Amino acid sequence: MSKRSERRLSRLLEGALKKTRGKNWRQNENVFIFGLLFGCATLAHAVPPLSVQGNKVVSGGNQVSLGGNSLFWSNNGWGGERFYNSGAVGAIKNDWKSSIVRAAMGVDESGGYLQDREGNRNKVISVVDAAIANDMYVIIDWHSHHAHQYKSEAIEFFQDMARRYGDKNNVIYEVYNEPLDVSWSGVIKPYAESVIDAIRQIDPDNLIIVGTRQWSQEVEEASWDPIRKNNIAYTLHFYAGTHKQWLRDKAQNAMNNGIALFVTEWGTVDASGDGAVNESETWAWVDFMRNHGISHANWALNDKAEGASTFWPGVNATGGWNDGDLTPSGKLVKSIIQSSDPIPGGDDPDNPDCGSVSVPGKVQAENYCEMEGVEKENTSDAGGGQNLGYIDSGDWMTYKINVPSDGVYTLSYRVASLNGGGILQAEKAGGSPVYGAIDIPSTGGWQNWKTISHDVQLSAGEQRIGLAAVSGGFNINWFDVTQKGGPAPNAITVQAEDYLVMSGVELENTSDAGGGKNVGYIDANDWMSYPEVDIPESGVYTVEYRVASLYGGGVLQFEKAGGDVVYGSVDVPNTGGWQNWKTIKHQVTLEAGKQRFGIYAPAGGWNLNWFKITKGQK
């Protein structure tokens, strides 16, 4: 197994303050973060809550596409039940970096809950306890095609689970796995509302997921008559060999109508659960889920002799798996899960300095999100700071960048090597696809620096890219991404929605050039603070803001994150509408070095799409 397949979770602190409103928390932000970093018992939960915001399920306020595994039916004698143990759960967390595990408790089939309540309940408890211990989300699934026929049993079971786990952010309730061809409005929805009400008597806020008609595929139908209760998402299931663009179109229509989706079960093969892997359609689905912030759990962590199984028959059920134990589906799914989003603020981060950099822009090598094998060291290169060293064959790093449009981009790397001979490969995080590779020359020393470059094709959007050492023996200080033939990167552009911490604002789709999201509903005393950026030298800078306001009268204040230092403020004019955009600017004096900036609203009534920091007056 290649080193760069051994993914690690990243990003600390994101979302930790998002539910806290009021300027007093701006002023104490640094104290709060210090407590998080050095062990103070500030946070009560190891994972942030999952909540429905618009048509997305977000983790601690962050849009994510989390990846994980679904266990097979729990039924006695079916074979999959032997994976309902803490060893298996720990293995998918530690080896696969799974964020989610699904306990698919069989209900009315032979050997299920109705025949052996205590046995199946205990299997679920084993999985849930292991997931909580491993800081994962866990789906408690009432795995039935006829759940509405067992409403009283479902209520009893889910109230039992809510009493046991309702205070844990980890737990998700899936109240109906796959309804068949029965009425949504007349059967499925009334059943779900009864079970939801019963859960909410005990657990007021954990995420609840409701199955949809026709094996959880008619999500568009559910969007026409949604459940009007808090924190509800809807189940979408697909099997890549059978369900293709037509089902993605239904999902898109459902989201356009305002409901949030969660793929609690999916497969790389046919809907029968068997057949060959359809790799192209699998990746089309993965890209769709990632682009729309849909989390997912793959079917199934099992060794049954069928195409959808993760393992070949006879594998150890408690972990210790190698690549030889994995079926073709298992190998593909493992790579997908390893390259999925980590839980925001997850434990054991490689680097809390990981943050999204907008292109064109420079990425400091030491601000990786995940890595294998490299070390930081002080650099003598211009600008000082740190570089990454001790890069050997098989080592890798990942970074988050935001690419404005599809096209050819120039990647420039600042490298040093005593002997040369290294090869640096640019790739999508996880290893596939590979964008290109470049030879590392001898620069005459480990701190003798040279800039080298090559051109690659990149797609638009926020994404994670990887730098991997095909062969090692070099250091890297930074890399720079510019559009081929475009302007030199003399500005730092920050997308407004890429805040690290905020109070009071909301995200919405923007009609401004470039699309994506803007920050809206900015009222007096709202604020956002952003990931660290590197100011190359001290001096006067122009800061531009892309704003929209129906009425004007707002004031935007540019400050050091936390509010201790105010660099300046600018009035926000009336632009004629909430999506009529105008660029405003002012000059500020900044010091060189890595800094976190904040934007504060002394007076509100405006939206913000991005801000740009450029050296000098313009």
N, C-alpha and C positions, 0 to 999 in steps of 0.2 A: 504494500500500500504506500503510495507516494506521500511525502510529508505534507504537501499542500492540500491533501485530502483530509488531513486531521485538523478540522476546523475548531476554532475557539470562539466562545461568545465574547462580545465586545460592548463597549459604551456604558459608562457609569454616569449616574446622576440624571439622565434625561427623564423628564416627566416627574421628578421627585417633588417639585414645588407646584405642579400645574393646577392642583386643586386649591392652592392657597392664594387668596386674593388680598389685596391691600398693600399700600406702599411700605408699611413697616417691614414686610418680608423682602422688599427690594433692598432695604437698608441692612438687613441681616443675612443676606444671601450667602456671603462668604463664610459667616459663622456656621450657617446651616450645612454648607458643603464640607467645611472642615470636619464637622461632626460625622458626616457620612463617611468621609475618607478614613477617619481615624477611630472608627468603632463605636461612636456614641450611639445609644439606642434611640435614634431619631425616627427611623422608619419601623412600622409595626409589621410589615410584610416583606418577604423576600422577592416576590414578583408584584409588579404593579397591577391594578385592577383592569379588567377588560370591560370596555363600555362601548355602547353604540352611539356614534356621533354621525348624524345624517345617514348616509348609506355605507358607513364603514364601521367595522369593529376595531377599535384602537386599544393599544396597550399603554396605560399611563398617559393617555392623550396623544400618543405617537402612532401614525399610520405605519402598519407593519404587515408583512406577509410571513407569518411564522410557519414553520414546517415541523411535522412530527409523524408518529406512527399510530395506526389503529391496531389493536389486538383483534384476533379472530373471535368468533362466538365463544362465550364462556361456558357453554353447555357441557355437562358431564359426558365424557366419552367421545367428544367430537375432535379431540386432539389439540386444539388451540388453547385449551384451558391451562396447559402446563406452562405457558409463558406468562401467566398471571402471577408474577413474583417480583420481588425487589431487585434481584440480580438482573433480570431482563430490562427493567425500567432504568436502572443505573447504567447499563451498557449503552442503551440508545441515547442517554443523555451525555455520557462521558466520551463515547467513541463516535457517535453520529452527530452530536450536538443538537439533538431533538429538543424542541421547546414544548411539544405537546405529546401526550399519550392518551389514547382513547380506550376505555374499558367498555367493550361491546357486550353488555350483559344480556344473554339470550333470555327471553321471557316465556313464550308459550310453546316453543318447540321442545322436543324430547330432551330431558336432562337440564332444562332451563329453570328459571326462577320459580315458576308456578309448581314445578315438581320438587325442587330442592331450594327453598328460599334461603336457608342459612348458608348452605354451601356456596351458592352463587353470590350472595351478599358478601361473604368473607373474601371471595376472590376479588371483588370490586374494592373492598377496603384495603386489601394488600397493595393493589395498584395505586389507589389514591394516596395512601400513606407514603409509598415509595416516591410518587411524583412530588409530593410536598417536601419530602426530605431532600429531593434533588433539584428543588426550585424550578419545577416545570408546571405548566398548565395541564389539567387532566379533565377529560370529558367523561362524565358518567352517563352512559348511553342506555336507554330503555330500548333494547335492540329487538324490534318486532315489526312485522308488516301489518299487524292488526291491533296496535296499541289501544285504539279507541274502544275496543271490546273489553279492556281490562283497566278502566279508568280508576276504579277504587283501589286496585292493587298498585297502580302507578302512583297515586296520591300517597298511599301509605309508605311506599318505598322512597319517594323523593323527599317526603317530610323527614323520614329517618335520616337520609343523607344530609339534608339541610341542617338538622339539629346537630349532626356530627361535624359538618364541614362548612357551615354557612358563614363562619367568620374568616374563612381562608380565601384570599384572592385567587388561588390556584384553580378553584373548582368551577366547572361549567356543567350545566344540566342540559342534556339532550333528551327531550321528552317523547320523541317519536322518531324512530330511525328512518324507515322507508314506508310511508303509506302507499297503498296500491291505488287502484282507480276508484277512489271514493271522493265524495264531494269535499272540496276545501271549506267552503262557507258553511255547509250543513253538517259536516262530520269532524273533519280534522281541526278546524279552528275552535269550535266549541269545546272539544276534548282538551285541546292545548290550553285554552283559557282557564278551565277548571283546575288543571294541574299547576299552571302558573300561579293562580291565586293561592293554592295550597302551599306552594313553595314560599311565596312572598309573605305568608303569615309568619315565617321563621327567618328567611333570608331575604332582606329587602332589595338587594342590589346585584348579586352575582349574575353573570350572563346566562341567559336561557336560550336554547336553540330549538326551533320547531321544524319538523320534517314537512315536506311539501308533496303534493300529489304525484303519482306515477313514479315511484322509486326516488322521490326527492329531486325531481327534475322540473316540475311545473312551478318554478319560482316566480315567473312573470304573473301567473294567475294569483299567487299569494299577494303580490304587490298591488293588485287591484282592490283587495279587501284585507288590509293588514291588521294585525293584532295591535290594539291601542293600549299597550302596557309598556312599562319601562324596561329598557335593556333587553330587547328581544331581537334575535337574528334568525335567519332562515337557512335551512339545510339545502345545499346543492351537492349532489353526487354525480360523478362521471367516471366512465371507463374509456380510456383514450382510443381504443380500437373500435368503439361503437359510437361514442358521443363526440361530435366534432363541432364545426363552426356553428351549426344551427343551435346547439345548446349554449354555446358562448353568447350567441345573439340573444337568446332568452334571458341569460344572466345579465347581460348588459341592459336590456329593457327593464328588468326588475330593479336594478340599481338606479337607472334613470328615473324610475317611479318612486325612489326614495327608501327602499329597504336595504338592509345590510345582509350580506351572505357569508356563510362559513362552510367550507368544504370539509365535512367531517369524515368523508370516505371517498377515496378515488383510487383508480388503478391504471396501470400502464397497458393493460391488455383488453380483451373483449368484456362486455357486460356479464358474460357467463362466469367471469373470474378466471378464465383459462385462455389459452392461445399465446401467440407470440407478442413480444413487446412492440408497441407502435411508438417508436422513439420520436418521430417528427411531431405527431399529435400530442404526445406527452409534453414536449417542450413548448408547443403552442399553448397548451393549458397552463403550464408553469409561468410562462411570460404573461399570460392574461391575469393570473392570480397575483403576480408580483406587481404588475402595473396598476391593479385596482385595490391593492391592500387586502387581499383575501387570504386568510390563514387556512391551513389544510393538514389532514392526517391521512397517510397512505394505508390502504388495505392490501395485505395484512401481515402483521408480525407473526408469522406462522411457518410451519414446514410441511404443510399439506402438498401433495403432488399435483399442483396446478400453477398456471402461469403467474397468478397474482401474488403467490407466496414470496416472502422475503428470502427464505432459506430452502436449501435442498433437504429432503427428508432425513430425519435422524440427528439433526443438529442438537447441541447442548442447549437446553431451554433457559439457562441462567446467565448466558453471556460468554465472553471469551471467544467471540467469533472472528474469523479472518475472511479475506476475500474469497477463498475457496468454498466457504459455507454459503455464499450468496448466489442466488439465481440471477439471470440477466435482469429481471425486474428489480431484485434487491440491490444490485450494483448501481443501477441508474437512480433508484430512489434514494440511496445513501448519498450520492453526489448532490442530488437536488436538496435534500434536507440540510446537508452541510453548508450549502451556499445560500440558504434561506436567511431571512433577517433574524438576528438574535433578539432575545427579550430586552427591551430598553432598560438600562440600569441593572442588567443581569449580573450575577456574581462572577468573580474571577475574570475581570476584563483584562485583555492584553494591554490596553492603553486608553486611559480616560481622555487623552487629547484628540482622539479620533473625531473628526467632524467633516461635514460635507464641504468641498471646495468647488465653487462655480468656475466653469471654463469660459474664457481663458483664465488660467490661474496657475500659481506655483504651489506644489504640495511638498511640505517638509517631510523627508523620508521617515523621521522619527515619530511622526504623527500617524502611524499605521493604525488600523482597526484590529487586525489580527496578524500574527506572525508565527514563524517557526524558525528557530535556530540563530537569529541575528542578535546583535547586542548594540546598545547605544554607547557612544563615546564622544568626548568633546572634540570639536573640529577646529582647525586653523584656517578653514576656508573663509572667504569674505562673508561678513555678516555674523560669524561666530556661531554659537549654539552647539548643536549636536549633529552627528551623522550616524548612520548605521554602518557597523563594521562586522568583521568575522563572518562574512557571507560566504558560505560553502555550497557545494552542489546539493540541490534539493531544498535549500532554504527558500522562504517566500514571505511576502507581506501583502496585505490588502488595504485598499483605500476607498473612500467614498467621494465620488465626483458627480457634478451635475452638468451634463452636456447639453448645450442649447439646441442643437439640431443635428440630424444625420449628416455625416460627411467625413472627409479626410482630415485628420488632425496630426500635427507634429508633436511627438513626445521627445522632449529634450531631458537628458539625465546628467547630473553633476556627479562624476565618478572619480575614483582614485584607485590605482592598483600598482603594486610594486613590480609584478611580473607579467601582468596581462593574461590573456587566454580565457577569460571568463565570458560567459554568454548570459545576457539578461533577456528574459522573455516577458512580454506584456500580454495579459490574458484577462478573461473574465474571472472574477473571484471564484475559486473552486477548480479552475484549470481548463475550462472549455466554454467558449472557443478561445483559440490562441489568436491574438491580433498581430503579432510579429515578434521578431527577436533581433538583437543587436550585439555585436562583438564588443567586448571591453578591452581597450588597448592597455599596454603598459604606460603609466604616467610618470614612472620613475620614483614612486614612493606612495605610502599609504595616506599621506596628507598633501600630495601634489595633485591638484584637481584639474579636471578637464571636462568640458561639456560635449556630449555626443548626442545625436538625434536620429530618428527615423520616423516615417509616416505610417499611420495605421487608420483603419476605418472604424469609426465609433458610431453608435446609435444615440439618438436623443434621449434625455431623461436622467434622473438620478440613478446612479448605479454604483456597484462596487467592482473595482478592477484589481487585478493582482499583478505583482512583479515577482517573478520566480527566477532563481538561479539554475539554469540548465547545467552550467558549470561555474564554479565559484572562484574565489580569490580576488575580491574587489570590495570597495566601500561605496556607498551612495549618500549624498548629502541632501539632494532634492530632485524632484522632476517637475517639468513644466509642460502644460498642455495648451496648445494654441491651434486654432483652425488654420488649415493650409491656406496660405495667401492672405490670412487675416491680420489684424493689427497686433503689434507687440503687446504683451501683457503688462501694461503700465497702470492697470487699475485692479482693485480688489472688489468684486461684485458679490454681494450676499443676498440670497433670496430671503424675503421677509419671513416666509413660512418655515425656514430652517432654524428657528430659535431653539436654544437649549432649554430655557426656562421662560415662562410668561405668566402674566396675570390678566385675566379678563377678556382676552381677545378670542376670536374664532377664525377658522380657515374657511375659504370659499373659492369656487372656481373663478378664474379671471378671464376676461375677454381681452386683456392687454396683449401686446405682441409677445409671442413665445408661449402663451397659454400657461397651464399649470394652476397654481394656487396663489391667492393673495391673503394677507391678514386683514380682516374686517372687524366691524363692530368695535372700533377703538374709541373708548370713552375716556373722560378725564380720569387720570391716575392709573390707567392701564399701562403695561410695560412689557417689553421683551428683552431678553439678553441672549447673546449669540456665542457660538463656539469661537475659540481662540484663532486669531489671525496674526500674521507676521508683518509688522510695519517695517519696511526695509531701512529707513533712516529717519531721523528726527527732522521736523520742519513743518511747513504749511501744506495742508492737504485740502482738496475740494471734496466735499461729501455731497453726493446727489441722491435724491429720494424720488421714487416713482409713486405718486400719490393720486388719490381720487377723493372728491368730497362733493356732496350735493349742495351743501350750504356754505362751506368755508368756515372760517373763524377758529380752526384748530391750531394747535401749536405742537411742534415736534421737537423734542429735546434729545440731543446726542450726548451720550455720557459714558463713563466707564461702568461696566456691569456692576450693579449694586448701588449706583447713584452717588458714590463718594466724590467723583470728579465730573463736572459738567463742562463739556467742550464748547457747546453753543446750542442755539435753538433757531428755528425757522418757522415762519407762519405758513400754514397750509391754506391755500386759496380755494375759492369755489371753482371747481372744474366742470360743473354742469351735470354731474351724475356720479353715482357710486362706482361706475365702470368707465367713466371718462377720465383718461389718465394724463397726467402732466408731470414733467420732471422739474423739481425745484432744487436749489443748492445753496450752500454757504461754505465759507472757509473756516477751518479749525487748525489748531496747532497740536501735533501729535508727537510722541516720543517713539524712538525706534524700539523694536522688540515685540515679543508675543503679547498680545493683549486681547481681552474680551470686552466688547462694546455692548451698550444697552441703548434702547430707544424708549423714551418715556413720553407720555401725553399729558402735559400740564392742562391742555384743553383738547377735548376730543371731537368726534364727528368726522373722521377721515379713515381711509383705507391705505394700506402700504403694500406694494408689490415687491420692491427690492430697494437696496441702497448700494451705492458705489463709492469707493474711496480712491482718489487719484492724487498723486504727488503734484504739488504746485497749484497755481491759480488758473482757472479756465472760465 
